[in-house]
Structures are given as structure tokens and as C-alpha cells.
């Protein structure tokens, strides 16, 4: 498949991806799988957002097949990310989610987390846990384990025989010895019957770098809005045909090893039909959060999404459905000048928009303008503007505050 990445260089930005992988080998030295670490952004705290970023970078990698080599992918996750929509974008059988223990082994937290773990396992994902999964407090989690990782840096050598014996008695999960750094450790583990290993004795993490091509935020938001309105396949195909960078990303994603298809997809229409609107929405939302221009904080894109959803909810109280859709567009486009680094009139030149949208964005006039003003007042805690615009629209404080909370929750769900 050969695709011209862009017709207009100003429409895309190039980002470097850097993903470290460390091999997990079997007793013959063959590669069983890879544990993946995102090194694209330094000093990024491990969170649900960083988990989504890692999987998205893997799926968007220019040489995805070479990166994971059709082996299992082991990825660390937070409990918050286990319910995230980004997991819908991968073939579950290919993924092993490394689940952290509960905070201070708290029994109440362990009980609270159980249902989510069960649901993820039912979806087909494999789960890996640390050796403390064998402790009595984790009894409810243990049947969900496909793998148990024994940390050789934490487990004293003289306790290994008893630990392995206990694991064999309590579970059928495969044991992986990690942080194996010496030949002596390896020999001891082999003697105990361990068959999967990870550590510097076998392979140090290898950094795989590449470039990803990101379309402009504007065209991604167009796609999100089409999906939100449950547009036809033909309508969605049309926007893909108009933006080479967007279509390039979609075809590379759907043909990635992580997606798990057995044949190559070369048709936009086929890609949309295979993916479905729900997964297409998730993919576009993740693409939006990773496509900000250099120097533009991630919070700008999130704020735009909150504005769009809040305006849509407020407009639903007073305006017909077609204007509610336009209200969403006004909200998400209201920071387009910041995201694209150009004046608003220039940012809107290449986009065909209804007159009510353009009037609100450029002139702060028309039926949608007061909704935008009220939305910004909510965001900036401007009490005077809030009271004035809410009264003009005959909206109560309760209506506006409820809509604002709903918009914040919706935007947060896109980051999960």
C-alpha cells in the first residue's frame, strides 16, 4: 500500500515516536512477546492518559509489524485505564495488561476493582500480575491471571522454591521471571521449571523510533462531528478522500498488527465499515489529543472539546437539532486559532461552515454567540457575564451547571 501522506505540508505535523521494547523469551531463547514502554515523552506520569498514548503510538507506528513482530504485547496499565475506550482499538488476544496491585493491598479496593478486571478478562484480554497476587488478600483476583511476573530484584533467591511451588498449587497462570540479570539466576529458575524470562541477561530494552503524521485538528474535529451525527459511510468516506493525512493514518491504523485483521484494507469505505462508528470515534478522539501543534498545551484541545459539548447541551434546551450540531462546532472551533497558530479568519478559510457558525466565531453575533459567551463565562468563572447571558437565554443556574458537569465528564471520557 502506497499513500501520499499529504498534498499540503501545512496541514500535517511530523512527530517522532520512540517506543522501547524488551523481549520476553522462552526456555529455548525464542521471543515469546515484548513489554512496551513509551519513550516519546519524557517525565510523563503513568496514568490512564499515558496508557492510551502508548497504545495509540504503537498502532500509529510507521512500521507496526516490525515493532511487535506479531508477538504478544505486554503493557503496563493503571486501574483507571482498564475501563478506557482506547482498549476498543486493539485485538484483545494480542494484549497482556500488566495490572498493578491495590494501594497498600487494601481489601476494600481489591473488592472494588474485581468487577472491572472480570469485564476486561471477558473481553479477551490477558492479565498479568506481580507475585503478590499469590497473597491471600488477592484470592478473588487470582483466577483472572494469565501470567504472574516474579521480580527477581525483590524476591530473595532462597524464597524462590517455596514461591514457585505455591504458584503451581494455586494457579495455572504462566510464570515469568523478570529482571533476570545473571546466569546463576537463570540456572536456578530453569531448575525450578520457569520457562519465560525477561531481563538484561537476555536482552536490554531496544528503542524503536519512527515518525507519525498528524492531520490538522480542524479536519479531525470535522470527522468527530460527522461520527457524532451518525453520518453515512459515504459522508465519512468523503472527508477521508479530501484529507490525505487523515486517510493515511486510518489505513495505517486498521492494517496494523495490533488491530488483528488477516487481510489488508485499502478502501476507505471498507475501513469505515470494518471499524464501525464507535471505534472510529475513539480513534479520532485520540488522534485529536495527539495532534496539537508544537508548543500548544494538551489542555487547549481538551478545553475546546468541553466548550463544544457544553454549547451543544445548552443549545438543546432552546434551539432545533441542526443548530445544536452547529453549537458543538462553534465550541470546538472556538480555540482553532490557538491550536493552529493562525488568526481565526485564516483558520476558517479552508472549511465550509454554516453562516451561524462563522458569525459566532468571527463576529460574536447571531443565534449561537450568546451560547459561546456563556460557555466562556463558565470556563473563566466570570460571574457578571454568566448572569447576563444566562438571563438573556432564560437558562437557570442549575441548568447551566448541570450541563457544564456533563461536558467535563464527556471530555474526560475521551482521554480515558
C-alpha positions as CSV (number, residue, x, y, z in Angstrom):
1,X,0.0,0.0,0.0
2,X,1.5,3.3,-1.0
3,X,-0.2,6.6,0.1
4,X,0.9,10.1,-0.5
5,X,1.0,11.4,3.1
6,X,0.0,15.0,2.3
7,X,-0.9,17.3,-0.5
8,X,-0.3,20.3,1.6
9,X,2.6,20.3,4.1
10,X,0.9,22.9,6.2
11,X,-1.9,20.5,7.0
12,X,0.2,18.0,8.9
13,X,2.8,17.9,11.6
14,X,5.5,15.3,12.0
15,X,6.1,13.8,15.4
16,X,8.8,11.4,16.5
17,X,7.7,8.3,18.3
18,X,10.1,6.4,20.5
19,X,8.9,3.1,21.9
20,X,11.2,0.8,23.9
21,X,10.5,-2.9,23.8
22,X,12.1,-5.6,25.9
23,X,11.9,-9.2,24.8
24,X,10.3,-11.9,27.0
25,X,12.0,-15.1,25.9
26,X,11.1,-18.8,26.4
27,X,13.4,-21.6,27.5
28,X,14.8,-22.1,24.0
29,X,15.7,-18.4,23.8
30,X,12.9,-17.6,21.3
31,X,10.9,-14.4,21.7
32,X,7.5,-15.0,23.3
33,X,6.5,-11.4,23.5
34,X,7.6,-7.8,24.1
35,X,7.0,-5.5,27.0
36,X,6.5,-2.0,25.6
37,X,7.4,1.4,27.1
38,X,6.6,4.8,25.6
39,X,9.7,7.0,25.4
40,X,8.2,9.6,23.1
41,X,7.6,12.0,26.0
42,X,9.9,12.2,29.0
43,X,8.7,12.9,32.6
44,X,5.2,11.9,31.7
45,X,3.4,10.4,34.8
46,X,2.0,6.9,34.4
47,X,-1.8,7.5,34.1
48,X,-4.8,6.4,32.1
49,X,-3.9,9.1,29.5
50,X,-0.3,7.8,29.2
51,X,-1.6,4.2,28.8
52,X,-3.8,5.4,25.9
53,X,-0.9,7.4,24.4
54,X,1.3,4.3,24.4
55,X,-1.2,2.0,22.6
56,X,-2.0,4.8,20.2
57,X,1.6,5.4,19.3
58,X,2.1,1.6,18.8
59,X,-0.9,1.4,16.5
60,X,0.2,4.5,14.6
61,X,3.8,3.5,14.3
62,X,5.1,3.6,10.7
63,X,6.5,0.0,11.0
64,X,4.0,-1.5,13.4
65,X,4.6,-5.1,12.3
66,X,8.4,-4.8,12.9
67,X,7.8,-3.2,16.2
68,X,5.8,-6.0,17.8
69,X,6.7,-8.7,15.3
70,X,3.3,-10.4,15.6
71,X,4.1,-11.4,19.2
72,X,2.1,-10.7,22.4
73,X,2.3,-7.1,23.6
74,X,2.8,-6.6,27.4
75,X,1.8,-3.1,28.5
76,X,1.6,-1.7,32.0
77,X,-1.7,-0.1,32.9
78,X,-3.4,1.8,35.7
79,X,-6.7,0.6,37.1
80,X,-8.3,3.8,35.7
81,X,-7.2,2.9,32.2
82,X,-8.8,-0.6,32.3
83,X,-12.2,0.9,31.5
84,X,-10.8,3.2,28.8
85,X,-12.2,3.3,25.3
86,X,-8.7,3.0,23.9
87,X,-8.8,-0.7,24.6
88,X,-11.6,-1.0,22.0
89,X,-8.9,-0.2,19.3
90,X,-6.8,-3.3,19.7
91,X,-7.2,-7.1,19.2
92,X,-7.6,-8.2,22.9
93,X,-6.0,-11.6,22.3
94,X,-2.7,-9.9,21.4
95,X,-2.5,-7.7,24.5
96,X,-1.3,-8.6,28.0
97,X,-2.3,-5.9,30.5
98,X,0.1,-5.8,33.5
99,X,-2.2,-4.8,36.4
100,X,-0.7,-3.1,39.4
101,X,-1.6,-4.2,43.0
102,X,-4.1,-2.3,45.1
103,X,-2.8,0.6,47.1
104,X,-1.3,-0.9,50.3
105,X,-3.0,-4.2,49.4
106,X,-6.2,-2.6,50.7
107,X,-9.0,-5.3,50.8
108,X,-11.8,-2.8,50.1
109,X,-10.0,-1.5,47.0
110,X,-9.3,-5.1,45.9
111,X,-13.1,-5.9,46.1
112,X,-14.0,-2.7,44.3
113,X,-11.6,-3.4,41.4
114,X,-12.8,-7.0,40.8
115,X,-15.7,-6.3,38.5
116,X,-13.7,-4.2,36.1
117,X,-10.9,-6.9,36.0
118,X,-13.5,-9.5,35.3
119,X,-15.1,-7.5,32.5
120,X,-11.7,-6.8,30.8
121,X,-10.8,-10.5,31.0
122,X,-14.2,-11.5,29.5
123,X,-13.4,-9.2,26.5
124,X,-10.5,-11.4,25.7
125,X,-7.5,-9.5,27.3
126,X,-4.9,-11.4,29.1
127,X,-3.9,-10.1,32.6
128,X,-0.5,-10.2,34.3
129,X,0.1,-9.6,38.0
130,X,3.0,-9.3,40.3
131,X,4.0,-12.2,42.6
132,X,1.9,-10.7,45.4
133,X,-1.2,-11.9,43.6
134,X,-0.5,-15.1,45.5
135,X,-1.1,-13.5,48.8
136,X,-4.5,-14.5,50.5
137,X,-5.9,-10.9,50.2
138,X,-5.8,-11.3,46.4
139,X,-7.7,-14.6,46.3
140,X,-10.6,-13.1,44.2
141,X,-8.1,-11.7,41.5
142,X,-6.1,-14.9,41.2
143,X,-8.4,-16.8,38.8
144,X,-8.1,-13.9,36.3
145,X,-4.3,-14.2,36.0
146,X,-2.9,-15.5,32.7
147,X,0.7,-14.5,33.8
148,X,2.4,-13.9,37.1
149,X,5.6,-11.9,36.9
150,X,8.2,-12.7,39.6
151,X,10.5,-9.7,40.2
152,X,14.0,-11.1,40.8
153,X,15.1,-7.7,42.2
154,X,12.6,-8.0,45.0
155,X,12.3,-11.8,45.7
156,X,15.3,-13.3,47.6
157,X,16.8,-16.3,45.9
158,X,16.3,-18.6,48.9
159,X,12.5,-18.0,48.9
160,X,12.0,-18.8,45.2
161,X,11.4,-22.6,45.5
162,X,8.5,-22.0,48.0
163,X,7.1,-19.2,45.9
164,X,7.1,-21.3,42.7
165,X,5.6,-24.3,44.5
166,X,2.8,-22.1,45.9
167,X,2.1,-20.7,42.5
168,X,1.9,-24.1,40.9
169,X,-0.5,-25.2,43.6
170,X,-2.8,-22.1,43.4
171,X,-3.0,-21.2,39.7
172,X,-2.4,-22.3,36.2
173,X,-1.0,-18.9,35.2
174,X,2.3,-18.9,33.4
175,X,5.2,-17.7,35.5
176,X,7.6,-15.0,34.0
177,X,10.8,-14.2,35.9
178,X,11.6,-10.6,35.2
179,X,14.8,-8.6,35.9
180,X,16.9,-11.7,35.4
181,X,20.5,-10.3,35.3
182,X,22.9,-13.2,35.9
183,X,23.5,-16.7,34.6
184,X,23.2,-18.1,38.1
185,X,19.7,-16.6,38.4
186,X,18.7,-18.1,35.1
187,X,20.0,-21.6,36.0
188,X,18.1,-21.5,39.3
189,X,14.9,-20.5,37.6
190,X,15.3,-23.2,34.9
191,X,15.8,-25.8,37.7
192,X,12.5,-24.7,39.2
193,X,10.7,-25.2,35.9
194,X,10.3,-21.5,35.0
195,X,10.0,-21.2,31.2
196,X,9.6,-17.5,30.5
197,X,12.2,-14.9,31.3
198,X,12.8,-11.1,31.0
199,X,15.8,-9.1,31.9
200,X,19.3,-7.8,31.0
201,X,20.7,-11.3,30.9
202,X,18.7,-11.9,27.8
203,X,18.0,-8.5,26.2
204,X,18.1,-4.9,27.2
205,X,15.2,-2.7,26.0
206,X,15.6,-1.7,22.4
207,X,14.4,1.8,21.3
208,X,12.4,1.7,18.1
209,X,11.9,5.2,16.7
210,X,9.9,6.5,13.8
211,X,7.7,9.3,12.6
212,X,4.0,9.7,12.8
213,X,2.0,12.0,10.6
214,X,-0.7,14.0,12.3
215,X,-3.5,15.8,10.4
216,X,-4.7,19.2,11.5
217,X,-7.0,19.5,14.5
218,X,-9.7,21.1,12.3
219,X,-10.2,18.1,10.0
220,X,-10.2,15.7,12.9
221,X,-12.9,17.7,14.6
222,X,-14.9,17.6,11.3
223,X,-14.6,13.8,11.4
224,X,-15.6,13.6,15.1
225,X,-18.7,15.7,14.4
226,X,-19.7,13.5,11.4
227,X,-19.4,10.4,13.6
228,X,-21.4,12.1,16.4
229,X,-24.2,12.7,14.0
230,X,-24.0,9.1,12.8
231,X,-23.3,10.2,9.3
232,X,-23.4,7.7,6.4
233,X,-20.4,5.8,5.3
234,X,-20.4,7.8,2.1
235,X,-20.2,11.1,4.0
236,X,-17.3,9.9,6.2
237,X,-15.6,8.5,3.1
238,X,-15.8,11.9,1.5
239,X,-13.8,13.6,4.3
240,X,-11.2,10.9,4.2
241,X,-10.8,11.4,0.5
242,X,-10.3,15.2,1.0
243,X,-7.5,14.8,3.5
244,X,-4.6,12.6,2.6
245,X,-3.0,12.7,6.1
246,X,-6.3,11.6,7.8
247,X,-6.8,8.7,5.4
248,X,-3.1,7.7,5.7
249,X,-3.5,7.5,9.5
250,X,-6.7,5.5,9.3
251,X,-5.4,2.9,6.8
252,X,-2.2,2.5,8.7
253,X,-4.1,2.0,11.9
254,X,-6.6,-0.5,10.6
255,X,-3.9,-2.5,8.9
256,X,-1.6,-2.5,12.0
257,X,-0.7,-5.8,13.6
258,X,-2.4,-4.6,16.8
259,X,-5.8,-4.4,15.1
260,X,-5.5,-8.1,14.1
261,X,-7.1,-8.3,10.6
262,X,-6.0,-11.1,8.4
263,X,-6.2,-9.2,5.1
264,X,-5.0,-5.7,4.1
265,X,-7.7,-3.0,3.8
266,X,-7.1,-0.5,1.0
267,X,-10.6,1.1,0.6
268,X,-11.7,3.9,2.8
269,X,-15.3,2.6,2.6
270,X,-14.2,-0.8,3.7
271,X,-12.1,0.7,6.6
272,X,-15.1,2.6,7.9
273,X,-17.4,-0.4,7.7
274,X,-14.9,-2.7,9.4
275,X,-14.1,-0.1,12.2
276,X,-17.7,1.0,12.9
277,X,-18.7,4.4,14.3
278,X,-17.9,3.7,17.9
279,X,-14.3,2.7,17.3
280,X,-13.9,5.4,14.6
281,X,-15.0,8.0,17.2
282,X,-12.5,6.7,19.7
283,X,-9.7,6.7,17.2
284,X,-10.4,10.2,16.0
285,X,-10.6,11.5,19.6
286,X,-7.2,10.0,20.5
287,X,-5.8,11.4,17.2
288,X,-7.1,14.8,18.2
289,X,-5.4,14.8,21.6
290,X,-2.0,13.8,20.0
291,X,-2.2,16.2,17.1
292,X,-1.6,19.6,18.8
293,X,0.8,21.9,17.2
294,X,4.3,22.3,18.7
295,X,4.2,24.4,21.8
296,X,0.4,24.1,22.2
297,X,-0.6,22.6,25.6
298,X,-2.7,19.5,25.5
299,X,-5.3,21.3,27.7
300,X,-6.2,23.5,24.7
301,X,-7.7,20.6,22.8
302,X,-9.5,19.4,25.9
303,X,-10.9,22.8,26.6
304,X,-12.2,23.0,23.0
305,X,-14.0,19.7,23.4
306,X,-15.6,20.8,26.7
307,X,-16.8,24.0,25.0
308,X,-18.3,22.1,22.2
309,X,-20.2,19.6,24.3
310,X,-21.4,22.4,26.8
311,X,-22.7,24.5,23.9
312,X,-24.5,21.6,22.4
313,X,-26.2,20.7,25.7
314,X,-27.2,24.3,26.4
315,X,-28.5,24.8,22.8
316,X,-30.6,21.6,23.2
317,X,-32.7,23.5,25.7
318,X,-33.7,26.2,23.2
319,X,-32.7,25.5,19.6
320,X,-33.7,23.0,16.9
321,X,-31.4,19.9,16.4
322,X,-29.5,21.3,13.4
323,X,-28.4,24.3,15.4
324,X,-27.4,22.1,18.3
325,X,-24.9,20.4,15.9
326,X,-23.7,23.9,14.9
327,X,-23.3,24.8,18.5
328,X,-21.0,21.9,19.0
329,X,-18.9,23.0,16.0
330,X,-18.7,26.6,17.4
331,X,-17.4,25.3,20.7
332,X,-14.7,23.0,19.4
333,X,-13.6,25.5,16.8
334,X,-13.5,28.4,19.2
335,X,-9.9,27.7,20.0
336,X,-8.9,26.8,16.5
337,X,-6.7,29.9,16.1
338,X,-4.7,28.8,19.2
339,X,-4.4,25.2,18.1
340,X,-3.4,26.0,14.6
341,X,-1.3,29.1,15.4
342,X,-3.1,31.5,13.0
343,X,-5.8,34.1,13.1
344,X,-9.4,32.7,13.3
345,X,-10.4,34.1,9.9
346,X,-7.4,32.3,8.3
347,X,-8.1,29.1,10.2
348,X,-11.7,29.0,8.9
349,X,-10.9,29.8,5.2
350,X,-10.5,26.2,4.2
351,X,-13.6,24.9,6.0
352,X,-17.1,25.1,4.7
353,X,-19.2,26.1,7.7
354,X,-22.8,27.4,8.2
355,X,-23.3,31.1,8.4
356,X,-24.4,30.9,12.1
357,X,-21.1,29.2,13.0
358,X,-19.0,31.7,11.2
359,X,-20.9,34.7,12.6
360,X,-20.4,33.4,16.2
361,X,-16.7,32.6,15.7
362,X,-15.7,35.7,13.8
363,X,-18.2,38.4,14.8
364,X,-19.6,37.1,18.1
365,X,-23.0,37.6,16.5
366,X,-26.0,35.5,15.7
367,X,-28.1,32.9,17.5
368,X,-25.1,30.9,18.7
369,X,-23.0,33.8,20.0
370,X,-24.6,34.1,23.5
371,X,-24.1,30.4,24.0
372,X,-20.4,30.8,23.3
373,X,-20.2,33.8,25.6
374,X,-22.0,31.8,28.4
375,X,-19.6,28.8,27.9
376,X,-16.5,31.0,28.2
377,X,-18.0,32.6,31.3
378,X,-18.4,29.2,32.9
379,X,-14.8,28.4,32.0
380,X,-13.4,31.7,33.3
381,X,-15.7,32.0,36.3
382,X,-16.9,35.4,35.1
383,X,-19.9,35.9,37.3
384,X,-21.1,39.1,35.6
385,X,-21.0,37.6,32.1
386,X,-22.5,34.3,33.4
387,X,-25.5,36.1,35.0
388,X,-26.1,38.4,32.0
389,X,-26.0,35.7,29.3
390,X,-27.8,33.0,31.3
391,X,-30.7,35.5,32.0
392,X,-30.8,36.6,28.3
393,X,-31.1,32.9,27.3
394,X,-33.6,32.2,30.2
395,X,-31.4,29.4,31.5
396,X,-31.2,28.7,35.2
397,X,-28.0,28.3,37.2
398,X,-28.9,24.7,37.8
399,X,-29.4,24.0,34.0
400,X,-26.0,25.6,33.1
401,X,-24.1,24.0,36.0
402,X,-25.5,20.5,35.2
403,X,-24.6,20.9,31.5
404,X,-21.1,22.1,32.5
405,X,-20.5,19.0,34.7
406,X,-21.8,16.7,31.9
407,X,-19.5,18.4,29.4
408,X,-16.5,18.0,31.6
409,X,-17.3,14.3,32.2
410,X,-17.7,13.7,28.5
411,X,-14.4,15.4,27.7
412,X,-12.7,13.3,30.4
413,X,-14.1,10.1,28.9
414,X,-12.3,10.9,25.6
415,X,-9.0,10.9,27.5
416,X,-9.6,7.5,29.1
